Amino acid sequence: MVSIRFGSQFRFFALVIAASLILTGCGGPVQEAKVIEPKGKVYFTYFDTVSYIYDYSGDSAERFDDRSAETALLLEEYHRLFDIYHEYAGMNNLCTLNKNAGGEALAVDEKLINFLQYAKAMEELTHGEMNVMLGAVLRLWHECREEASSSPSAARIPTEEALHAAAEHTSIDLLEIDADNKTVRIADPEASIDVGALGKGYATEMAARMLEEQNAQGYVLNIGGNIRIIGSRPDGTGWKTGIRNPSDPDGAFAMQIYIADTACVSSGVYERFFVAEGKRWHHIIDPDTFYPAAYYTALTVVTKDSGLADALSTALFCMDYEQSRGLVDSLDGVEACWFFADGEYRETDGFAKLIVEK
């Protein structure tokens, strides 16, 4: 018997819209504040997920309409640039680059150049654990998920031989970027880009920065579960965010944290998975083993940059605790919480100060 389950729209946390708390500077006591009713819009077409834009600032309806429309247009642009399955008229996107792997360099939009440079920086920062050139390996797992969905009785996993063969085509050095001429080339015809661990978070951050440049405050973006908060409400209050319990994702939260002017991204074993050979196989693939990472059941990262939070939520998941904690401790302004299969969780000191309810 085989089953398949795809991601929750909210991944491993849910924004609690009605929260009415104010947090002191060092994560101290909280006090009640007036609830502010938000304005909100929802979109269903970006990154194959559901996107929400909320305004708690008191902007006029017209101003909110303008800002949400601008945000949606930017998200749509990044959605098209990062799409690895479809091409679009008038642009060379990641799908185009993958199809042209091994060929000549292609001219691309400057936004894609900036993103791919950022992706290379994230690969270096995470010591290769967040590598957008892992596409050849990830494609094998994606094919198995699709097969399990369409024909459960025939569910399988990739062979070890196929995984190791694909891994020969995953070096980040195969991604050649010429920023001056705005061209990109994938040097190996068997290599491909997959930005599922970074693209949505990066696009969310770009949207947030656009709003910040407009001096927006009190806006909340929830792009498929990637939470990015721009400032706070006019009265200084922030938001509670519930962290789902990975052993009971549809039950009570494992905890709630209080956040403002930051991003919150989680990863976990129950977000997307399929069952084959009597075992559940989740979607977070360890680039060292080429199989689903087995260190944690869930992991949450809180930091200002949504792109960094997205990258780290995957990379940290693929490291043992000592390595994972060491990387977090080496970074300024990054907090994290690790959930283990035995129900234990460990958090950084800064994350512990964010917890307001367990």
VEXVOVO-369591 format. One line per 10 residues: number of its first residue (from 0); for each residue x, y, z of C-alpha. Coordinates in nm, 4 decimals. Each point is the difference from the previous one (the first is absolute). Layout:
NUM	X:Y:Z | ...
***
This chain:
0	0.0000:0.0000:0.0000 | 0.1413:0.3371:-0.0986 | -0.1130:0.3484:0.0879 | 0.1206:0.3458:-0.0893 | -0.0540:0.3325:0.1710 | 0.1065:0.3364:-0.1265 | 0.0948:0.3057:0.1991 | -0.2164:0.1875:0.2369 | -0.0484:0.3539:-0.1241 | 0.1398:0.1197:0.3285
10	0.2886:-0.2507:0.0314 | 0.0854:-0.0288:0.3709 | -0.1496:0.3088:0.1487 | -0.3097:0.2109:-0.0403 | -0.0311:0.3725:0.0451 | -0.2438:0.0758:0.2793 | -0.1668:0.3072:-0.1417 | -0.1911:0.0985:0.3108 | 0.3088:0.0092:0.2258 | 0.0103:0.3087:0.2204
20	0.3330:-0.0030:0.1822 | 0.2914:0.2391:0.0337 | 0.3524:-0.1289:0.0563 | 0.2674:0.1855:0.1915 | 0.3462:0.0429:-0.1467 | 0.1680:-0.3112:0.1388 | -0.2884:-0.2418:-0.0192 | -0.1312:0.0932:0.3431 | -0.3608:0.0102:0.1251 | -0.2919:0.0707:-0.2268
30	-0.3074:0.2109:0.0570 | -0.3346:0.0324:-0.1697 | -0.0567:0.2570:-0.2709 | -0.2881:0.0994:-0.2198 | -0.0814:-0.2446:-0.2796 | 0.0331:0.1591:-0.3431 | -0.2168:-0.1464:-0.2742 | 0.2045:-0.0654:-0.3128 | -0.0744:0.0494:-0.3647 | 0.1031:-0.2965:-0.2088
40	0.0266:-0.1473:-0.3466 | 0.0619:-0.3559:-0.1129 | 0.1622:-0.1264:-0.3208 | 0.0095:-0.3563:-0.1302 | 0.2369:0.0152:-0.2975 | 0.3521:0.0563:0.1352 | 0.2482:-0.2785:0.0777 | -0.2759:-0.2626:-0.0105 | -0.1257:0.1064:0.3404 | -0.2280:0.2521:0.1691
50	0.1286:0.3504:0.0705 | -0.1457:0.2490:0.2458 | 0.0678:0.3709:0.0392 | -0.1267:0.1670:0.3167 | 0.0019:0.3627:0.1070 | -0.0186:0.0954:0.3665 | 0.1283:0.3538:-0.0525 | -0.3294:0.1772:-0.0532 | 0.0735:0.0792:-0.3641 | -0.2999:0.1111:-0.2005
60	-0.1721:-0.2649:-0.2084 | 0.1341:0.1674:-0.3143 | 0.3574:0.0061:0.1314 | -0.0221:-0.3634:0.1047 | -0.1385:-0.0953:-0.3408 | 0.2935:0.1750:-0.1688 | 0.2627:-0.1555:0.2259 | -0.1446:-0.3504:-0.0188 | -0.0256:0.0262:-0.3794 | 0.3659:0.1059:-0.0252
70	0.1001:-0.2837:0.2299 | -0.1986:-0.2516:-0.2004 | 0.1597:0.1171:-0.3264 | 0.3472:-0.0426:0.1481 | -0.0840:-0.3474:0.1313 | -0.1353:-0.0948:-0.3418 | 0.3216:0.1150:-0.1656 | 0.2136:-0.2107:0.2318 | -0.2386:-0.2935:-0.0370 | 0.0573:0.0064:-0.3745
80	0.3759:0.0517:0.0256 | 0.0388:-0.2905:0.2453 | -0.2362:-0.2432:-0.1752 | 0.1903:-0.3171:-0.0961 | -0.2961:-0.1646:-0.1760 | -0.1321:0.2711:-0.2329 | 0.1432:0.2648:-0.2284 | -0.1565:0.3419:-0.0620 | 0.0071:0.2227:-0.3046 | 0.2541:0.2786:0.0130
90	0.2289:-0.1418:0.2699 | 0.2667:-0.2589:0.0601 | -0.0869:-0.1568:0.3338 | 0.1300:-0.2986:0.1968 | -0.1933:-0.2404:-0.2217 | 0.1742:0.1514:-0.3027 | 0.3406:-0.0262:0.1674 | -0.0584:-0.3651:0.0900 | -0.1094:-0.0847:-0.3543 | 0.3131:0.1732:-0.1319
100	0.2377:-0.1748:0.2430 | 0.3319:-0.0701:-0.1676 | -0.0688:0.2623:-0.2668 | 0.0936:0.3640:-0.0397 | -0.0504:0.2664:0.2657 | -0.3442:0.1630:-0.0043 | -0.0928:0.3590:0.0710 | -0.2259:0.0247:0.3048 | -0.1716:0.2670:0.2059 | 0.2153:0.1756:0.2591
110	-0.2345:-0.1239:0.2720 | 0.0921:-0.3573:-0.0913 | 0.3712:0.0871:-0.0006 | -0.0326:0.1465:0.3502 | -0.1911:-0.3021:0.1227 | 0.2462:-0.2539:-0.1367 | 0.2900:0.1935:0.1506 | -0.1864:-0.0113:0.3306 | -0.0537:-0.3733:-0.0449 | 0.3745:-0.0501:-0.0468
120	0.0651:0.1994:0.3160 | -0.2469:-0.2205:0.1897 | 0.1743:-0.3135:-0.1259 | 0.3291:0.1312:0.1366 | -0.1547:0.1149:0.3285 | -0.1613:-0.3402:0.0625 | 0.3040:-0.2017:-0.1109 | -0.1927:-0.1469:-0.2908 | -0.3096:-0.1069:0.1938 | -0.2213:0.2473:-0.1908
130	0.0999:-0.0514:-0.3619 | -0.2278:0.1137:-0.2830 | 0.1967:-0.2247:-0.2376 | -0.1378:-0.3133:0.1687 | -0.2679:-0.0164:-0.2695 | 0.1189:-0.3268:-0.1576 | -0.0441:-0.1808:0.3323 | -0.3217:0.1774:0.0980 | -0.1542:-0.0822:-0.3373 | 0.0290:-0.3727:0.0756
140	-0.1883:0.0435:0.3276 | -0.2572:0.2252:-0.1642 | -0.0697:-0.2654:-0.2627 | -0.0559:-0.2585:0.2721 | -0.2417:0.2301:0.1843 | -0.1935:0.0574:-0.3197 | -0.0139:-0.3721:-0.0724 | -0.1191:-0.0726:0.3531 | -0.2747:0.2563:-0.0432 | -0.1242:-0.1395:-0.3310
150	0.0608:-0.3703:0.0695 | 0.0320:-0.0728:0.3734 | 0.0399:-0.3745:-0.0450 | 0.3106:0.0586:-0.2129 | 0.1706:0.2425:0.2403 | 0.3769:-0.0259:0.0105 | 0.3078:0.1962:0.0987 | 0.2999:0.0834:-0.2190 | 0.2717:-0.2623:-0.0131 | 0.3238:0.0743:0.1776
160	0.1836:-0.0335:-0.3315 | -0.2245:0.2592:-0.1640 | 0.0410:0.2427:0.2895 | 0.3778:-0.0236:0.0005 | 0.0110:0.0378:-0.3772 | -0.2177:0.3122:0.0198 | 0.2167:0.1407:0.2801 | 0.2900:0.0196:-0.2446 | -0.1822:0.2936:-0.1606 | -0.0697:0.2201:0.3036
170	0.3083:0.2167:0.0539 | -0.0780:0.3654:0.0586 | 0.2945:0.0775:-0.2298 | -0.2122:-0.1206:-0.2916 | -0.2056:0.3176:0.0406 | 0.1881:0.2679:-0.1956 | -0.1160:0.3580:0.0580 | 0.1267:0.2983:-0.1967 | -0.1431:0.2945:0.1902 | 0.1564:0.2605:-0.2300
180	-0.1611:-0.1425:-0.3119 | -0.3077:-0.1288:0.1879 | 0.0332:-0.3545:-0.1260 | -0.0237:-0.3403:0.1653 | 0.1137:-0.3416:-0.1161 | -0.0301:-0.3496:0.1444 | 0.3213:-0.1675:-0.1098 | -0.1148:-0.3630:0.0234 | -0.2865:-0.1267:-0.2207 | -0.1036:-0.2427:0.2762
190	-0.0162:0.2714:0.2687 | -0.3022:0.2062:0.0955 | -0.1068:0.2709:0.2408 | -0.2662:-0.0559:0.2666 | -0.0786:0.2939:0.2291 | -0.2763:-0.1529:0.2099 | 0.2039:0.0548:0.3155 | 0.0650:0.3674:-0.0667 | -0.2120:0.1608:-0.2702 | -0.3194:0.0670:0.1939
200	0.1847:0.1448:0.2985 | 0.2134:0.2230:-0.2209 | -0.3027:0.1295:-0.1912 | -0.1766:0.0670:0.3289 | 0.2989:0.2014:0.1194 | 0.0119:0.2043:-0.3211 | -0.3695:0.0817:0.0423 | 0.0577:0.0989:0.3616 | 0.2891:0.2277:-0.0932 | -0.2132:0.1698:-0.2626
210	-0.2609:0.0725:0.2673 | 0.2701:0.1231:0.2390 | 0.1246:0.2406:-0.2679 | -0.3531:0.1388:-0.0090 | 0.0199:0.0485:0.3799 | -0.2703:-0.2585:0.0545 | -0.0431:-0.1178:0.3585 | -0.2286:-0.2628:0.1446 | -0.0159:-0.2150:-0.3126 | 0.0176:-0.3789:0.0193
220	0.0861:-0.2260:-0.2921 | -0.0842:-0.3686:0.0230 | 0.1252:-0.1510:-0.3240 | -0.0771:-0.3683:0.0226 | 0.0984:-0.0026:0.3657 | 0.3050:0.2236:-0.0347 | -0.0870:0.2707:0.2501 | 0.1611:0.3426:-0.0413 | -0.1125:0.2864:0.2219 | 0.0757:0.3582:-0.0976
230	0.0373:0.2005:0.3192 | -0.2842:-0.0162:0.2486 | -0.3451:0.1455:0.0428 | -0.0244:0.3757:0.0643 | -0.0531:-0.0678:0.3726 | 0.3219:-0.2015:0.0187 | -0.1590:-0.3434:0.0294 | 0.1079:-0.3089:-0.1914 | -0.1356:-0.3445:-0.0701 | -0.0164:-0.3446:0.1537
240	0.1082:-0.2790:-0.2327 | -0.0887:-0.3581:0.0838 | 0.2686:-0.2627:-0.0609 | -0.1654:-0.3267:-0.0926 | 0.0781:-0.3164:0.1901 | 0.1677:-0.2337:-0.2544 | -0.1309:-0.3079:0.1806 | -0.3575:0.1349:-0.0162 | -0.0079:0.2647:-0.2761 | -0.3779:0.0314:0.0022
250	-0.0191:0.0297:0.3781 | 0.1060:0.2650:0.2482 | 0.3077:0.2105:-0.0710 | 0.3263:-0.1145:0.1534 | 0.0521:0.3624:0.1034 | -0.0754:0.3554:-0.1005 | 0.2567:0.2700:-0.0577 | -0.0377:0.3743:-0.0139 | 0.1577:0.1769:-0.2965 | 0.0123:0.3364:-0.1763
260	0.2170:0.1439:-0.2793 | 0.1483:-0.3367:-0.0882 | -0.0501:-0.3197:-0.1987 | -0.0982:-0.3466:0.1211 | 0.0442:-0.3125:-0.2128 | -0.0313:-0.3665:0.0941 | 0.0773:-0.3341:-0.1613 | -0.1085:-0.3468:0.1038 | -0.0541:-0.3608:-0.0932 | -0.3789:0.0134:-0.0336
270	-0.0212:0.2890:-0.2440 | 0.0313:-0.2079:-0.3181 | 0.0548:-0.3725:-0.0065 | -0.0964:-0.3278:-0.1597 | 0.0010:-0.3564:0.1279 | 0.1850:-0.2799:-0.1772 | 0.1523:-0.3269:0.1155 | -0.1821:0.0434:0.3295 | 0.1769:0.3260:0.0855 | -0.0830:0.3684:-0.0213
280	0.2386:0.2026:-0.2177 | -0.0115:0.3773:0.0510 | 0.1204:0.2686:-0.2397 | 0.3056:0.1469:0.1774 | 0.2897:-0.1778:-0.1685 | 0.3382:-0.0088:0.1738 | 0.2676:0.0893:-0.2590 | 0.2492:-0.2204:0.1849 | -0.2072:-0.3197:-0.0172 | -0.2452:0.0830:-0.2844
290	-0.2831:-0.1361:0.2202 | -0.2481:0.1857:0.2212 | 0.1810:0.1621:0.2931 | -0.0433:-0.1959:0.3218 | 0.1180:0.2318:0.2786 | -0.3228:0.1815:0.0958 | -0.3750:-0.0073:-0.0430 | -0.0336:0.3782:-0.0304 | 0.2105:0.3118:0.0228 | -0.0917:0.3685:0.0221
300	0.2222:0.2983:-0.0805 | -0.0671:0.3611:0.0993 | 0.2093:0.2756:-0.1573 | -0.0651:0.3294:-0.1778 | 0.0809:-0.1216:-0.3526 | -0.2644:-0.2388:-0.1349 | 0.2388:-0.1324:-0.2647 | 0.2579:-0.0873:0.2636 | -0.2690:-0.1549:0.2211 | -0.1197:-0.2168:-0.2894
310	0.3528:-0.1137:-0.0890 | 0.0893:-0.0771:0.3598 | -0.3218:-0.1878:0.0733 | 0.1101:-0.2555:-0.2600 | 0.3767:0.0078:0.0545 | -0.0191:-0.0359:0.3788 | -0.2404:-0.2907:-0.0450 | 0.2737:-0.1866:-0.1883 | 0.2683:0.0385:0.2706 | 0.0445:-0.1833:0.3280
320	-0.0843:0.2090:0.3041 | 0.3564:0.1010:0.0829 | 0.0613:0.1279:-0.3524 | -0.3452:0.1523:-0.0319 | 0.0199:0.1822:0.3322 | 0.3554:0.1100:-0.0742 | -0.1064:0.1661:-0.3242 | -0.2878:0.1822:0.1685 | 0.2231:0.1181:0.2840 | 0.2476:0.1385:-0.2541
330	-0.2631:0.2245:-0.1593 | -0.1222:0.3293:0.1417 | -0.3745:0.0440:0.0375 | -0.0927:-0.3632:-0.0688 | -0.2032:-0.2086:0.2465 | -0.1172:-0.3580:-0.0429 | -0.1870:-0.2877:0.1608 | 0.0650:-0.3682:-0.0794 | -0.2609:-0.2737:0.0525 | 0.1159:-0.3612:0.0383
340	-0.1752:-0.3306:-0.0634 | -0.0221:-0.0778:0.3730 | -0.2063:0.3147:0.0596 | 0.2874:0.2015:0.1424 | 0.0729:0.3457:-0.1327 | 0.2949:0.2330:0.0461 | 0.0111:0.3693:-0.0707 | 0.2493:0.2840:-0.0024 | -0.0128:0.2404:0.2922 | -0.1459:0.2696:-0.2225
350	-0.2726:-0.2320:-0.1251 | -0.0886:-0.0960:0.3572 | -0.0629:0.3681:0.0751 | -0.2553:0.0116:-0.2816 | -0.2114:-0.2799:0.1477 | -0.3146:0.1264:0.1672 | -0.2013:-0.3223:0.0239 | 0.0711:-0.3740:-0.0100
***
